[in-house]
Amino acid sequence: MNDNGYEPLIIMYCCYWCAYTAADLAGTSRLQYPPNVRIIRVQCSGMVHPNLVIDALTNGADGVLMLGCHPGDCHYREGNLRAQARADAIDMMLEDFDLEPERYRLAWVSASEGPRFAEVVTEMVEELRELGPSVYA
């Protein structure tokens, strides 16, 4: 928590096959990470439409974190590559909505990477604490 009591709220989309399993591993391993995230499990990161990201950011979330399988390891073969292509569109949309690019992040986390899951969440929370509340919050 920073001096003014601000704590960012992050909506996190986790693919079922890797990132969500990594979140479970982080929990069962008792790894510490900030409780600022609200996890939404999706079948694949490539199935999350950019409008869902923008809707979250314009309706109270301070950030959106998209976690998917590493390229080449997608259960749906190329879903994570679709997520990467959509990230480029999301970056342009953030600019249109006058939102900082740091409010959205796409990262790859495999099922066995519980520590990486905790690290990515912690990094994003710290970045958003520095950035401050969203103009839409």
Beta strands, then each sheet from edge to edge (+ up, - down):
strand 1: 10-15
strand 2: 37-42
strand 3: 63-68
strand 4: 104-108
sheet 1: 2+ 1+ 3+ 4+
end
